[in-house]
Amino acid sequence: MSRLNILLVDDDRNLVTTLSYGLHKALGEASSVALCLSSSEALSMLAIQEFDVVVSDFNMPGMSGLEFLNRIRQDHPEMILVLITAYGTDALEEGVRQLGGGYIHKPFEPSFLVQLIKNLIEGKEARGTTEHVSRVMDELGKPAGSSQNIRLEKTDITSPSG
């Protein structure tokens, strides 16, 4: 079975640990989640390991999450990119949109992230730009708490608390 390789990047150790647990619970054996506490650590990991998805916080020491995702996009044009933030602005959301990535406001449930990743993969499939990730997603079940009646757009996902 192929795995969906996800890299989580946030300087909040508790958040990445909790998010990793939530992703493992929602995606099960079909996913592998690596954690980094800084963009520089993540860039080092990206140099030696392949990932299908990178989820990054915006507000971190050093380069911002948006700068980090822009850098990744240059070297990995097919990678699924997601920015998470508690400090959202329209300009930031537009920057992520221009990268073709997803955007989520903190706090959020891991099921929102899982659905966003699935939506981004489906969007790439529609453009014919993924193979490995779509095979993995076919093997995944629905995320916990998801509903077939909910259709989420990739950049419009926010938590119920706003």
C-alpha positions in Angstrom: 0.0 0.0 0.0 1.3 3.4 -0.9 1.4 6.1 1.8 0.5 9.7 1.7 3.6 11.4 3.1 2.7 14.5 5.1 5.2 17.1 6.6 3.8 19.2 9.4 5.8 22.4 10.2 4.9 24.6 13.2 7.0 26.0 16.1 4.2 24.9 18.5 5.2 21.4 19.6 1.9 20.7 21.2 0.0 21.7 18.1 2.0 19.5 15.6 1.8 16.6 18.0 -1.9 16.9 18.3 -2.4 17.5 14.6 -0.2 14.5 13.8 -2.3 12.3 16.1 -5.5 13.6 14.4 -4.2 12.9 10.9 -3.1 9.4 11.9 -6.5 8.8 13.4 -8.3 10.1 10.3 -6.0 8.6 7.7 -4.8 5.5 9.4 -2.1 3.3 7.9 -2.4 5.1 4.6 -0.4 8.1 5.9 3.0 8.9 7.2 3.4 12.2 9.2 6.7 13.8 9.9 7.1 16.8 12.2 9.4 19.8 12.1 9.5 22.8 14.5 11.0 25.3 12.0 11.1 26.1 8.3 14.9 25.5 8.2 14.5 22.0 9.8 11.7 21.3 7.2 13.9 22.4 4.3 16.6 20.1 5.5 14.1 17.2 5.7 12.7 18.0 2.2 16.2 17.7 0.8 16.4 14.1 1.9 12.9 12.8 2.0 9.9 13.1 -0.4 6.6 14.4 0.7 3.2 14.6 -1.0 1.8 17.3 1.4 3.4 20.1 3.4 1.3 21.8 6.1 2.9 24.9 7.6 2.1 27.5 10.2 2.3 31.1 9.0 3.8 32.8 12.1 7.2 31.1 12.9 10.7 32.4 13.7 12.8 33.0 10.6 10.9 33.0 7.3 7.1 33.1 7.4 5.1 30.2 6.4 4.1 31.8 3.2 7.8 32.5 2.3 8.5 28.9 3.2 5.7 27.5 1.0 6.8 29.8 -1.9 10.3 28.3 -1.6 8.9 24.8 -1.7 6.7 25.6 -4.7 9.8 26.6 -6.7 11.5 23.2 -6.1 8.4 21.0 -5.8 5.7 22.3 -8.2 3.4 19.2 -7.7 3.4 19.2 -3.9 0.2 19.9 -2.0 0.7 23.0 0.2 -1.4 24.1 3.1 -1.0 27.2 5.3 -2.5 27.3 8.8 -2.7 30.5 10.7 -4.4 32.3 13.6 -3.4 35.6 12.0 -5.3 35.5 8.7 -5.7 38.4 6.3 -7.2 38.7 2.8 -3.7 39.4 1.4 -2.3 36.2 3.1 -5.2 34.1 1.8 -4.6 35.5 -1.7 -0.9 34.7 -1.5 -1.8 31.1 -0.7 -4.4 31.0 -3.4 -1.8 32.1 -5.9 0.4 29.2 -4.9 -2.5 26.8 -5.5 -2.5 25.9 -1.9 -5.0 25.5 0.9 -5.6 27.9 3.8 -7.1 27.1 7.3 -7.6 29.4 10.2 -6.6 28.1 13.7 -8.1 26.5 15.7 -9.6 23.8 13.5 -10.4 20.1 13.7 -8.0 17.6 12.0 -11.0 16.5 9.9 -11.1 19.9 8.2 -7.4 19.5 7.3 -8.0 16.0 5.9 -11.0 17.2 3.8 -8.9 20.2 2.5 -6.1 17.9 1.5 -8.5 15.6 -0.3 -10.0 18.6 -2.1 -6.6 19.9 -3.2 -5.7 16.4 -4.5 -9.1 16.2 -6.4 -8.3 19.6 -7.9 -4.9 18.4 -9.1 -6.5 15.2 -10.5 -8.9 17.4 -12.5 -5.9 19.1 -14.0 -4.1 15.7 -14.5 -1.1 16.6 -12.3 -1.1 13.8 -9.7 -0.7 10.1 -9.8 0.8 8.8 -6.5 -1.3 11.0 -4.2 -4.6 10.1 -5.9 -3.9 6.4 -5.6 -3.3 6.8 -1.9 -6.4 8.9 -1.5 -8.5 6.2 -3.2 -7.3 3.9 -0.4 -8.3 6.2 2.4 -11.6 6.2 4.1 -13.6 9.3 4.9 -12.3 11.4 7.8 -13.9 11.1 11.2 -16.9 13.4 11.5 -17.1 14.1 7.8 -20.4 14.1 5.9 -21.1 13.5 2.2 -23.4 16.5 2.2 -20.5 18.9 3.1 -18.5 20.3 0.2 -15.6 22.4 1.2 -13.6 24.8 -1.1 -9.9 24.7 -0.7 -9.4 28.3 0.5 -12.7 28.8 2.3 -12.1 26.4 5.2 -12.4 28.1 8.6 -13.1 26.7 12.0 -16.6 27.1 13.6 -15.1 29.7 16.1 -13.9 31.9 13.2 
